[in-house]
Amino acid sequence: MNNFLGAMLAKAKNTFMQSAETAQIQQEDTVSVIELAEFIEKHVDANMVSQFLLGDFYYFYELQAEGINYYLEKKT
């Protein structure tokens, strides 16, 4: 019985340590969807195409920056 409790305690401690490490990794800088959309829309290298579809204007943005391809669609 003592062995069982010791093994259970060791597993709980290991799980807690892994969770703490994961939480530290996930504390990197993050941005919201709104911030990302503004970044794409206002970036000087972004290509924008506007189209009038179904009675509304739609804006399509494409951007390649730092090896990442961004795509944004907006309706006004």
NORURCOR-V15708 format. One record per pair of residues at least 12 apart in sequence whose C-alpha atoms are under 7 Angstrom apart, sorted by sequence separation. I is the first residue (numbers start at 1). GAP is how many residues later the second one is. D is the distance in whole Angstrom. If there is no record, write none. Layout:
i=I gap=GAP d=D
i=I gap=GAP d=D
//
This chain:
i=48 gap=12 d=6
i=49 gap=12 d=7
i=60 gap=12 d=6
i=61 gap=12 d=6
i=48 gap=13 d=4
i=60 gap=13 d=5
i=47 gap=14 d=5
i=48 gap=14 d=7
i=59 gap=14 d=6
i=60 gap=14 d=6
i=46 gap=15 d=6
i=47 gap=15 d=5
i=59 gap=15 d=5
i=46 gap=16 d=6
i=47 gap=16 d=6
i=58 gap=16 d=6
i=59 gap=16 d=6
i=46 gap=17 d=5
i=58 gap=17 d=5
i=45 gap=18 d=6
i=57 gap=18 d=6
i=58 gap=18 d=7
i=57 gap=19 d=6
i=41 gap=20 d=7
i=56 gap=20 d=7
i=40 gap=23 d=7
i=37 gap=35 d=7
//
